[in-house]
Amino acid sequence: MEAQMKYTCIVVVFVVILGVSGFIGVDGAGECGKSSPDREAFKLAPCAMAAQDSNAKVSSQCCVQVKKLGQNPSCLCAVMLSNTAKSSGIKPEIAITIPKRCNIADRPVGYQCGAYTLP
């Protein structure tokens, strides 16, 4: 029950930050095309626990979203390092391991993401 409450709080934080970032967003094409990394981060809400705890099980919903974002490694990187991710307690050094933990065969191994390298 406590884990479920924590997950709910994280999702609420995502929604609030997403709402605020929607008003501050830019209309150019960036790492994630016309969508901002902060907006794309909301799609990774199912990954919240797995991105904070390397021992947490990665859900199938999380893996589906990471696989979609992983088709554009620069977008996936920007999302993992976004203000939304940071504000919700995501640990980049753990989040960066999710593609491997999902057993995504065509993940961008060795891609440099800030100070982190995708395993």
DSSP file with accessible surface (Angstrom, degrees, kcal/mol):
  #  RESIDUE AA STRUCTURE BP1 BP2  ACC     N-H-->O    O-->H-N    N-H-->O    O-->H-N    TCO  KAPPA ALPHA  PHI   PSI    X-CA   Y-CA   Z-CA
    1    1 A M     >        0   0  186      0, 0.0     4,-2.1     0, 0.0     5,-0.2   0.000 360.0 360.0 360.0 -39.7    0.0    0.0    0.0
    2    2 A E  H  >  +     0   0  172      1,-0.2     4,-2.4     2,-0.2     5,-0.2   0.914 360.0  49.9 -65.4 -40.7    2.9    2.4    0.8
    3    3 A A  H  > S+     0   0   61      1,-0.2     4,-2.5     2,-0.2    -1,-0.2   0.891 109.6  51.8 -64.4 -38.2    4.5    1.7   -2.5
    4    4 A Q  H  > S+     0   0  127      2,-0.2     4,-2.4     1,-0.2    -1,-0.2   0.910 109.9  49.0 -66.2 -38.6    1.3    2.4   -4.3
    5    5 A M  H  X S+     0   0  122     -4,-2.1     4,-2.4     2,-0.2    -2,-0.2   0.918 111.0  50.1 -66.7 -41.1    0.9    5.7   -2.5
    6    6 A K  H  X S+     0   0  107     -4,-2.4     4,-2.3     2,-0.2    -2,-0.2   0.926 110.6  49.8 -62.8 -44.0    4.4    6.7   -3.4
    7    7 A Y  H  X S+     0   0   82     -4,-2.5     4,-2.4     1,-0.2    -2,-0.2   0.925 109.9  51.2 -60.3 -43.3    3.8    5.8   -7.1
    8    8 A T  H  X S+     0   0   66     -4,-2.4     4,-2.4     1,-0.2    -1,-0.2   0.916 109.3  50.5 -61.8 -42.4    0.6    7.9   -7.0
    9    9 A C  H  X S+     0   0   70     -4,-2.4     4,-2.4     2,-0.2    -1,-0.2   0.908 109.6  50.6 -62.7 -41.1    2.5   10.8   -5.6
   10   10 A I  H  X S+     0   0   13     -4,-2.3     4,-2.4     2,-0.2    -2,-0.2   0.923 110.4  49.3 -63.5 -43.2    5.2   10.5   -8.3
   11   11 A V  H  X S+     0   0   37     -4,-2.4     4,-2.5     2,-0.2    -2,-0.2   0.918 109.8  51.7 -63.1 -41.2    2.5   10.5  -11.0
   12   12 A V  H  X S+     0   0   80     -4,-2.4     4,-2.7     2,-0.2    -1,-0.2   0.928 108.8  50.5 -61.9 -42.8    0.8   13.6   -9.5
   13   13 A V  H  X S+     0   0   57     -4,-2.4     4,-2.7     1,-0.2     5,-0.3   0.930 109.5  51.8 -61.1 -43.1    4.2   15.4   -9.5
   14   14 A F  H  X S+     0   0    5     -4,-2.4     4,-2.8     1,-0.2    -2,-0.2   0.929 110.6  48.2 -56.7 -46.9    4.6   14.4  -13.2
   15   15 A V  H  X S+     0   0   73     -4,-2.5     4,-2.6     2,-0.2    -2,-0.2   0.929 112.7  47.4 -63.4 -44.5    1.2   15.8  -14.0
   16   16 A V  H  X S+     0   0   88     -4,-2.7     4,-2.3     2,-0.2    -2,-0.2   0.953 115.6  44.1 -63.2 -48.2    1.7   19.1  -12.2
   17   17 A I  H  X S+     0   0   37     -4,-2.7     4,-3.1     1,-0.2     5,-0.2   0.910 112.6  53.2 -65.8 -38.6    5.1   19.6  -13.8
   18   18 A L  H  X S+     0   0   31     -4,-2.8     4,-1.8    -5,-0.3    -1,-0.2   0.926 108.7  50.3 -61.1 -42.8    3.8   18.6  -17.2
   19   19 A G  H  X S+     0   0   36     -4,-2.6     4,-0.8    -5,-0.2    -2,-0.2   0.930 113.4  44.8 -62.1 -42.9    1.0   21.2  -16.8
   20   20 A V  H >X S+     0   0   81     -4,-2.3     3,-1.0     1,-0.2     4,-0.9   0.937 112.2  51.1 -67.7 -44.4    3.4   23.9  -15.9
   21   21 A S  H 3X S+     0   0   17     -4,-3.1     4,-1.1     1,-0.3     3,-0.3   0.805 100.0  65.5 -67.9 -24.3    5.9   23.0  -18.6
   22   22 A G  H 3< S+     0   0   31     -4,-1.8    -1,-0.3    -5,-0.2    -2,-0.2   0.835 102.9  47.3 -64.6 -29.9    3.1   23.1  -21.2
   23   23 A F  H << S+     0   0  187     -3,-1.0    -1,-0.2    -4,-0.8    -2,-0.2   0.713 117.3  41.7 -82.8 -20.4    2.7   26.8  -20.6
   24   24 A I  H  < S+     0   0  125     -4,-0.9    -2,-0.2    -3,-0.3    -1,-0.2   0.475  90.1 126.8-102.9  -5.1    6.4   27.4  -20.9
   25   25 A G     <  -     0   0   42     -4,-1.1     2,-0.3    -5,-0.2    -3,-0.1   0.068  53.8-129.0 -56.6 162.3    7.1   25.1  -23.9
   26   26 A V        -     0   0  125      2,-0.1    -1,-0.1     8,-0.1    -2,-0.1  -0.861   6.3-137.5-114.2 148.8    8.8   26.1  -27.1
   27   27 A D        +     0   0  164     -2,-0.3     2,-0.1     2,-0.1    -1,-0.1   0.295  69.6 101.2 -91.4  10.6    7.4   25.5  -30.6
   28   28 A G  S    S-     0   0   44      1,-0.1     2,-0.6     6,-0.0    -2,-0.1  -0.309  80.2 -99.2 -87.4 174.4   10.7   24.4  -32.2
   29   29 A A        +     0   0   85     -2,-0.1     5,-0.2     2,-0.0     2,-0.1  -0.860  52.9 159.8 -94.6 125.5   11.9   20.9  -33.0
   30   30 A G  B >   -A   33   0A  48      3,-2.9     3,-1.8    -2,-0.6     5,-0.1  -0.290  60.3 -47.6-121.9-150.3   14.3   19.5  -30.4
   31   31 A E  T 3  S+     0   0   97      1,-0.3    44,-0.3    -2,-0.1    45,-0.1   0.814 139.9  39.2 -56.6 -32.6   15.6   16.2  -29.3
   32   32 A a  T >  S-     0   0   17      3,-0.4     3,-1.4     1,-0.4    -1,-0.3  -0.072 113.2-116.4-110.4  31.0   12.0   14.8  -29.2
   33   33 A G  B <  S-A   30   0A  33     -3,-1.8    -3,-2.9     1,-0.2    -1,-0.4  -0.496  82.2 -15.6  72.3-133.5   10.7   16.5  -32.3
   34   34 A K  T 3  S+     0   0  186     -5,-0.2     2,-0.3    -2,-0.2    -1,-0.2   0.569 123.6  82.9 -83.3  -8.0    7.9   19.0  -31.6
   35   35 A S  S <  S-     0   0   27     -3,-1.4    -3,-0.4    -5,-0.1    -5,-0.2  -0.747  82.0-122.0 -95.6 143.8    7.3   17.6  -28.1
   36   36 A S     >  -     0   0   32     -2,-0.3     4,-2.5     1,-0.1     5,-0.2  -0.494  19.3-118.8 -80.6 153.3    9.5   18.7  -25.2
   37   37 A P  H  > S+     0   0   26      0, 0.0     4,-2.1     0, 0.0    45,-0.1   0.880 116.7  56.7 -56.9 -35.4   11.5   16.2  -23.2
   38   38 A D  H  > S+     0   0   30      2,-0.2     4,-0.7     1,-0.2   -16,-0.1   0.899 108.2  46.1 -64.4 -38.3    9.5   17.2  -20.1
   39   39 A R  H >4 S+     0   0  110     -3,-0.2     3,-0.8     1,-0.2     4,-0.5   0.911 112.6  49.9 -69.3 -41.1    6.2   16.4  -21.9
   40   40 A E  H >< S+     0   0   22     -4,-2.5     3,-1.2     1,-0.2     4,-0.4   0.824  98.8  68.5 -66.3 -29.9    7.7   13.0  -23.1
   41   41 A A  H >< S+     0   0    2     -4,-2.1     3,-1.6     1,-0.3    -1,-0.2   0.828  87.9  65.9 -59.5 -31.0    8.8   12.3  -19.5
   42   42 A F  G X< S+     0   0   73     -3,-0.8     3,-1.7    -4,-0.7    -1,-0.3   0.854  91.9  62.0 -60.6 -32.3    5.1   11.9  -18.6
   43   43 A K  G <  S+     0   0   98     -3,-1.2    -1,-0.3    -4,-0.5    -2,-0.2   0.711  96.8  60.7 -66.2 -18.8    4.9    8.9  -20.8
   44   44 A L  G X   +     0   0   19     -3,-1.6     3,-2.3    -4,-0.4    -1,-0.3   0.222  65.8 114.8 -95.2  16.7    7.5    7.2  -18.6
   45   45 A A  G X  S+     0   0    9     -3,-1.7     3,-2.0     1,-0.3     4,-0.3   0.871  70.4  61.8 -53.7 -37.3    5.3    7.4  -15.5
   46   46 A P  G 3  S+     0   0   40      0, 0.0    13,-0.4     0, 0.0    16,-0.3   0.683 100.7  56.3 -64.4 -11.6    5.1    3.5  -15.4
   47   47 A b  G <> S+     0   0    5     -3,-2.3     4,-2.1     1,-0.2     5,-0.2   0.397  74.7 106.8 -95.7   1.1    8.9    3.6  -15.0
   48   48 A A  T <4 S+     0   0    1     -3,-2.0     4,-0.3     1,-0.2    -1,-0.2   0.890  83.3  38.8 -53.0 -50.5    8.9    5.7  -11.9
   49   49 A M  T >> S+     0   0   56     -4,-0.3     4,-1.6     1,-0.2     3,-1.4   0.919 115.9  51.8 -69.3 -41.0    9.8    3.0   -9.4
   50   50 A A  T 34 S+     0   0    3     -4,-0.3    -1,-0.2     1,-0.3    -2,-0.2   0.761 106.5  55.7 -66.9 -24.3   12.3    1.3  -11.7
   51   51 A A  T 3< S+     0   0    4     -4,-2.1    40,-2.2     1,-0.2    44,-0.5   0.487 113.7  40.1 -87.2  -2.8   14.1    4.6  -12.3
   52   52 A Q  T <4 S+     0   0   24     -3,-1.4     2,-0.4    -4,-0.3    -2,-0.2   0.606 119.5  40.4-112.6 -22.0   14.6    5.1   -8.6
   53   53 A D    ><  -     0   0   76     -4,-1.6     3,-1.7    -5,-0.1    -1,-0.3  -0.962  60.5-156.8-137.3 114.5   15.5    1.6   -7.4
   54   54 A S  T 3  S+     0   0   66     -2,-0.4    -1,-0.1     1,-0.3    -4,-0.1   0.683  97.9  54.3 -66.1 -14.8   17.8   -0.7   -9.5
   55   55 A N  T 3  S+     0   0  147      2,-0.1    -1,-0.3    -3,-0.0     2,-0.1   0.522  84.6 107.5 -94.1  -6.8   16.2   -3.7   -7.7
   56   56 A A  S <  S-     0   0   23     -3,-1.7     2,-0.2    -7,-0.2    -3,-0.0  -0.460  79.6-106.8 -73.0 144.2   12.6   -2.7   -8.6
   57   57 A K        -     0   0  181     -2,-0.1     2,-0.6     1,-0.1    -7,-0.2  -0.471  28.8-129.4 -68.8 137.4   10.8   -4.8  -11.3
   58   58 A V        -     0   0   19     43,-0.2   -11,-0.1    -2,-0.2    -1,-0.1  -0.817  26.2-131.1 -90.5 121.9   10.5   -2.9  -14.6
   59   59 A S     >  -     0   0   30     -2,-0.6     4,-2.2   -13,-0.4     5,-0.1  -0.300  13.4-120.0 -72.1 157.2    6.8   -3.1  -15.8
   60   60 A S  H  > S+     0   0   83      1,-0.2     4,-2.3     2,-0.2     5,-0.2   0.873 115.7  56.7 -64.4 -33.7    5.9   -4.2  -19.3
   61   61 A Q  H  > S+     0   0  117      1,-0.2     4,-1.9     2,-0.2    -1,-0.2   0.905 106.8  49.6 -63.6 -39.8    4.2   -0.8  -19.7
   62   62 A b  H  > S+     0   0    0    -16,-0.3     4,-2.8     1,-0.2     5,-0.2   0.948 109.6  50.6 -62.0 -47.5    7.5    0.9  -18.9
   63   63 A c  H  X S+     0   0   27     -4,-2.2     4,-2.6     1,-0.2    -2,-0.2   0.881 107.8  53.3 -61.6 -38.3    9.4   -1.3  -21.4
   64   64 A V  H  X S+     0   0   76     -4,-2.3     4,-2.0     2,-0.2    -1,-0.2   0.940 112.8  43.7 -61.6 -46.6    7.0   -0.5  -24.2
   65   65 A Q  H  X S+     0   0   45     -4,-1.9     4,-2.6     2,-0.2     5,-0.2   0.905 113.7  50.1 -67.0 -41.1    7.4    3.3  -23.6
   66   66 A V  H  X S+     0   0    2     -4,-2.8     4,-2.8     1,-0.2    -1,-0.2   0.903 109.1  52.6 -65.5 -38.7   11.2    3.0  -23.3
   67   67 A K  H  X S+     0   0   91     -4,-2.6     4,-0.6    -5,-0.2    -1,-0.2   0.926 110.8  47.7 -62.6 -41.5   11.4    1.0  -26.5
   68   68 A K  H >< S+     0   0  123     -4,-2.0     3,-1.0     1,-0.2     4,-0.2   0.951 117.3  40.9 -63.6 -49.9    9.4    3.7  -28.3
   69   69 A L  H >< S+     0   0   13     -4,-2.6     3,-1.9     1,-0.2     7,-0.6   0.839 105.8  66.5 -67.8 -30.8   11.5    6.6  -27.0
   70   70 A G  H 3< S+     0   0   16     -4,-2.8    -1,-0.2     1,-0.3    -2,-0.2   0.640  80.7  76.9 -67.9 -13.4   14.7    4.5  -27.5
   71   71 A Q  T << S+     0   0  148     -3,-1.0    -1,-0.3    -4,-0.6    -2,-0.2   0.724 102.9  41.7 -67.3 -19.4   14.2    4.6  -31.2
   72   72 A N  S X> S-     0   0   66     -3,-1.9     4,-2.2    -4,-0.2     3,-0.9  -0.828  77.8-172.1-124.6  88.7   15.5    8.2  -30.8
   73   73 A P  H 3> S+     0   0   35      0, 0.0     4,-2.6     0, 0.0     5,-0.2   0.834  83.4  55.9 -55.2 -35.3   18.4    7.9  -28.3
   74   74 A S  H 3> S+     0   0   40      2,-0.2     4,-2.2     1,-0.2   -43,-0.1   0.880 109.6  47.1 -67.9 -32.6   18.8   11.7  -28.0
   75   75 A a  H <> S+     0   0    6     -3,-0.9     4,-2.7   -44,-0.3     5,-0.2   0.942 111.6  49.9 -69.8 -47.5   15.2   12.0  -27.0
   76   76 A L  H  X S+     0   0    2     -4,-2.2     4,-2.4    -7,-0.6    -2,-0.2   0.928 113.1  47.6 -57.2 -43.0   15.4    9.1  -24.5
   77   77 A d  H  X S+     0   0   17     -4,-2.6     4,-1.6    -5,-0.2    -1,-0.2   0.935 111.3  49.8 -63.0 -47.6   18.5   10.8  -23.0
   78   78 A A  H  < S+     0   0   15     -4,-2.2     4,-0.2     1,-0.2    -1,-0.2   0.879 111.3  50.1 -61.1 -37.2   16.8   14.2  -22.8
   79   79 A V  H >< S+     0   0    2     -4,-2.7     3,-1.3     1,-0.2     6,-0.4   0.935 109.3  50.2 -66.7 -45.8   13.8   12.7  -21.1
   80   80 A M  H 3< S+     0   0   10     -4,-2.4    -1,-0.2     1,-0.3    -2,-0.2   0.775 118.5  39.4 -65.1 -25.6   15.9   10.9  -18.5
   81   81 A L  T 3< S+     0   0   46     -4,-1.6    -1,-0.3    -5,-0.2    -2,-0.2   0.302  93.1 124.0-104.5   9.1   17.8   14.1  -17.7
   82   82 A S  S <> S-     0   0    9     -3,-1.3     4,-2.6    -4,-0.2     5,-0.2  -0.159  75.0-113.7 -70.3 162.4   14.7   16.4  -18.0
   83   83 A N  H  > S+     0   0  103      1,-0.2     4,-2.9     2,-0.2     5,-0.2   0.868 118.1  56.2 -61.0 -37.2   13.5   18.7  -15.3
   84   84 A T  H  > S+     0   0    0      2,-0.2     4,-1.3     1,-0.2    -1,-0.2   0.934 109.0  45.3 -61.6 -46.6   10.4   16.6  -14.9
   85   85 A A  H  4>S+     0   0    5     -6,-0.4     5,-2.3     1,-0.2     3,-0.4   0.940 114.9  47.5 -62.9 -45.9   12.5   13.5  -14.3
   86   86 A K  H ><5S+     0   0  123     -4,-2.6     3,-1.5     1,-0.2    -2,-0.2   0.916 110.4  52.0 -61.5 -43.9   14.7   15.3  -11.8
   87   87 A S  H 3<5S+     0   0   75     -4,-2.9    -1,-0.2     1,-0.3    -2,-0.2   0.754 106.5  54.4 -66.4 -24.5   11.8   16.8   -9.9
   88   88 A S  T 3<5S-     0   0   10     -4,-1.3    -1,-0.3    -3,-0.4    -2,-0.2   0.379 121.9-102.8 -93.2   5.1   10.1   13.4   -9.5
   89   89 A G  T < 5 +     0   0   38     -3,-1.5    -3,-0.2     1,-0.3     2,-0.1   0.612  62.3 161.9  89.9  11.6   13.2   11.9   -7.9
   90   90 A I      < -     0   0   20     -5,-2.3    -1,-0.3    -6,-0.2   -38,-0.2  -0.443  33.0-142.4 -66.1 137.1   14.4    9.9  -10.9
   91   91 A K    >>  -     0   0   97    -40,-2.2     4,-3.1     1,-0.2     3,-1.7  -0.896   4.4-154.6-102.8 109.1   18.0    8.8  -10.5
   92   92 A P  H 3> S+     0   0   22      0, 0.0     4,-2.4     0, 0.0     5,-0.2   0.860  92.9  59.2 -53.8 -37.8   19.7    9.1  -14.0
   93   93 A E  H 34 S+     0   0   95      1,-0.2     4,-0.1     2,-0.2    24,-0.1   0.763 116.0  35.2 -65.8 -21.6   22.3    6.5  -13.1
   94   94 A I  H X4 S+     0   0   22     -3,-1.7     3,-1.8   -43,-0.3     4,-0.4   0.836 113.8  56.0 -94.6 -42.2   19.5    4.0  -12.5
   95   95 A A  H >< S+     0   0    4     -4,-3.1     3,-1.8   -44,-0.5    -2,-0.2   0.875  99.1  62.8 -58.2 -36.3   17.1    5.2  -15.2
   96   96 A I  T 3< S+     0   0   10     -4,-2.4     4,-0.3     1,-0.3    -1,-0.3   0.711  97.7  58.3 -65.1 -17.1   19.8    4.7  -17.8
   97   97 A T  T <> S+     0   0   38     -3,-1.8     4,-2.5     1,-0.2    -1,-0.3   0.563  80.3  90.2 -88.1  -8.3   19.8    1.0  -17.0
   98   98 A I  H <> S+     0   0    4     -3,-1.8     4,-2.1    -4,-0.4     5,-0.2   0.910  80.6  55.1 -61.0 -44.4   16.1    0.5  -17.9
   99   99 A P  H  4>S+     0   0    2      0, 0.0     5,-2.1     0, 0.0    -1,-0.2   0.927 113.3  43.7 -55.5 -40.7   16.6   -0.3  -21.6
  100  100 A K  H >45S+     0   0  110     -4,-0.3     3,-1.7     1,-0.2    -2,-0.2   0.917 111.7  52.7 -68.3 -41.5   18.9   -3.1  -20.6
  101  101 A R  H 3<5S+     0   0   64     -4,-2.5    -1,-0.2     1,-0.3   -43,-0.2   0.771 107.1  53.8 -66.3 -23.5   16.7   -4.3  -17.7
  102  102 A c  T 3<5S-     0   0   21     -4,-2.1    -1,-0.3    -5,-0.2    -2,-0.2   0.454 111.2-125.8 -84.9  -2.7   13.8   -4.5  -20.3
  103  103 A N  T < 5 +     0   0  139     -3,-1.7     2,-0.8     1,-0.2    -3,-0.2   0.872  42.0 175.9  58.0  40.3   16.0   -6.7  -22.5
  104  104 A I    > < -     0   0   15     -5,-2.1     3,-1.2     1,-0.2    -1,-0.2  -0.687  17.1-160.4 -78.7 111.8   15.6   -4.4  -25.5
  105  105 A A  T 3  S+     0   0   97     -2,-0.8    -1,-0.2     1,-0.3    -2,-0.1   0.862  85.4  45.9 -65.0 -38.5   17.8   -6.0  -28.1
  106  106 A D  T 3  S+     0   0  111     -3,-0.1    -1,-0.3     2,-0.1    -2,-0.1   0.008  81.0 140.6 -98.8  31.0   18.2   -2.9  -30.3
  107  107 A R    <   -     0   0   61     -3,-1.2     2,-2.3     1,-0.1   -36,-0.1  -0.335  68.6-100.0 -69.3 155.8   18.9   -0.4  -27.5
  108  108 A P    >   -     0   0   26      0, 0.0     3,-2.0     0, 0.0    10,-0.2  -0.425  46.9-164.3 -79.6  72.2   21.5    2.2  -28.1
  109  109 A V  T 3  S+     0   0   94     -2,-2.3     3,-0.1     1,-0.3     9,-0.0  -0.307  72.0  15.2 -59.2 132.7   24.4    0.5  -26.3
  110  110 A G  T 3  S+     0   0   47      8,-3.0    -1,-0.3     1,-0.3     2,-0.2   0.411  84.4 151.3  85.1  -1.1   27.2    2.9  -25.5
  111  111 A Y    <   -     0   0   86     -3,-2.0     7,-2.4     7,-0.1     2,-0.5  -0.449  47.2-126.7 -66.9 128.7   25.2    6.0  -26.3
  112  112 A Q  E     -B  117   0B 108      5,-0.2     2,-0.6    -2,-0.2     5,-0.2  -0.674  28.6-177.9 -82.0 121.3   26.6    8.9  -24.2
  113  113 A d  E >   -B  116   0B   0      3,-4.2     3,-2.4    -2,-0.5     2,-0.2  -0.852  59.8 -65.9-122.2  91.1   23.8   10.5  -22.2
  114  114 A G  T 3  S-     0   0   52     -2,-0.6    -1,-0.1     1,-0.3   -36,-0.0  -0.472 118.3 -15.8  62.9-126.9   25.3   13.5  -20.3
  115  115 A A  T 3  S+     0   0   89     -2,-0.2     2,-0.3    -3,-0.1    -1,-0.3   0.416 129.5  81.6 -85.9   2.5   27.7   12.0  -17.8
  116  116 A Y  E <   -B  113   0B  75     -3,-2.4    -3,-4.2   -24,-0.0     2,-0.4  -0.797  63.9-150.2-115.2 151.0   26.2    8.5  -18.3
  117  117 A T  E     -B  112   0B  69     -2,-0.3    -5,-0.2    -5,-0.2    -6,-0.1  -0.975  27.9-115.7-119.5 131.0   26.6    5.8  -20.9
  118  118 A L              0   0    8     -7,-2.4    -8,-3.0    -2,-0.4    -7,-0.1  -0.480 360.0 360.0 -65.1 126.6   23.8    3.5  -21.9
  119  119 A P              0   0   46      0, 0.0    -8,-0.1     0, 0.0    -1,-0.1  -0.338 360.0 360.0 -77.1 360.0   24.7   -0.1  -20.9
